[in-house]
Amino acid sequence: MKEEQLRSSNWFGRTGKDGFIYRAWMKNNGIPGHEFKKPVIGICNTWSELTPCNVHFRDLAEHVKRGVLEAGGFPVEFPVMSLGETLMKPTTMLFRNLASMDVEESIRANPLDGVVLLCGCDKTTPSLLMGACSVNLPTIIVSGGPMLTGKYKGNSIGTSDVWRLAAGLQTGTVNEAQLHSMEDALCRSQGHCAVMGTASTMACMVESLGLSLPGNAAIPAVDAHRKVLAQHSGSRIVEMVRQQLCLSDILTREAFENAIMANAAIGGSTNFVIHLLAIAGRIGVPLTLQDFDRLSRNIPLLVNLQPSGAFFMEDFYYAGGLPVVLKELDGLLHGGTLTVNGKTIGENYKTAECYDRNVIATATDPVNTVTGLAVLKGNICPDGAVIKPSAASPHLMQHTGPALVFESIDDYKNRINDDKLEVDANTILVLKNVGPKGYPGMPEVGNMTLPKKILEQGITDMVRISDGRMSGTGFGTVVLHVSPEAAAGGNFSVLQTGDLITLDVEQRTLEVHLTEEELQQRKTAWQPLPPHVSRGYVQLYTQQVQQAHLGADLDFLTGSSGAGVSKDSH
């Protein structure tokens, strides 16, 4: 690729005062003049000590730089907002769109020819990809990788066990001393959650989309192969710049369909839906909730990982990783879609081998014939809702029961363990006002911990419905992402305790036994809860965020703005 064809030449290739300024200030790092004639590769880093999942990214970035230098590029590392799932309040989902704006403008405003995205913790992957899609430069993703499997008294443990421990604390089968002992054993290495939670689902998503090198999703964070993959990715992005292989060349409609089918097979997080919808909106590929249901419906669960199964991401890697799953889906996938290494996805998985069928099953003998995702419609959720059948209880997949309604998360916390609470195993728990606008930010509270009086009866699952999300590490018969959300004034907003609700996953329906006239009558008297914040980004988010079935992106961010800079300076 000729020097003048590089986007960065609009900065470093200039003559006169402008070129002098651009080059001179970069030279204070000891950079010789000939470096400015090479492809400039931005390494977009979400390292932060407040994001424990990504704390090893400084080291990972160094290996990416080696690859860039090896291929004749000029690497420059830059930070963006990092979203630490375990620490940030009220929820990282509130800040996903803000981080994507940071990424988009950082890429567009700077002299970059290509980008390597370093991401791991849940929202760092979609936020970085959303921002990059809006600029559409050559881009490759390097995930941080999962942590090693936790070990406690001879048993393997992972993040999904947190929900079991929470229930154990309520019933007294687990005490605080045991909890402290287990927390020392849970996170025994750097990396993101060791189960098929949202972080691992996002890593599988980008690999199935074709945006990472094969095998990226499953390599543990501390495995030397993770560093090797980072170096190869650094080399490859330089070649992608020379070939002008951009995100829009890879992110076709067929690539999105591949990702949806792969997600069903791995039993991926329900958060996959809301993030993939937002990414599709940025790159300009039409995608709807019904596409997810249609493409997932006949895909069985092939991966035996928590929370839908028994094993962990480390085991997944040793068994062969995502390429094995993709090979099992051969004939269903669009094998001719292009990937970042220049080969088709079919060529990439053609030679994959499985080394443990206990972890990765065959399509003819799956872990579970029940799929990993279903989309529901009905008068409770006219625009849709989602459920993860592979992590739900079979006996609750068709269920009718009376609603127990909590108007807010505070209402839920105040009443859930009240001994006088009228609830039994047939009750359906309903949590309102935890959607994009209502919370705001759509937190992971949908898999409500069951009432203490229910847990004490030995009951471990109930139907739960909310307009919020749940952690990808969670499980249970949980209906999520109800749209329109309660704060938007839809039918969900006027559900009342005692209303009879029917969930039928096979028929893909979620209905309250009320007439349209009754619903409309209730809505005439409905009043939204008062806003939580009236300033800054949160106010902007509340005013502009779209509903869950559209990906909960800000309405003015959908679509691509391109790589052009609107104003020049100097």
Secondary structure, DSSP 4 states (H G I P E B T S, - for coil): --GGGSTTHHHHT--HHHHHHHHHHHGGG---GGGGGSPEEEEEE---TT-GGGTTHHHHHHHHHHHHHHTT-EEEEEE-----TTT-SS-THHHHHHHHHHHHHHHHHS--SEEEEEE-STTHHHHHHHHHHTT--SEEEEE--BPPPEEETTEEE-TTHHHHHHHHHHHTSS-HHHHHHHHHHH--SSSB-SSSSHHHHHHHHHHHHT-S-TTTTTS-TTSHHHHHHHHHHHHHHHHHHHHT--HHHH--HHHHHHHHHHHHHHT--THHHHHHHHHHHHHT----HHHHHHHHTTPPB-B-BTTTSSB-HHHHHHHT-HHHHHHHTTTTS-TT-B-TTSSBHHHHHTT---S-TTTB--SSS-SBSS-S-EEEBSSS-TTEEEE-GGGS-GGGSEEEEEEEEESSHHHHHHHTT-TT----TT-EEEE-S-STTTTTS--B--SPPPPHHHHTTT-----EEESSB--TT--SSEEEEEES-GGGTSGGGG--TT-EEEEETTTTEEEES--HHHHHHHHHT--PPPPS--SHHHHHHHHHBPPGGGTS-BGGG-S---S--S----
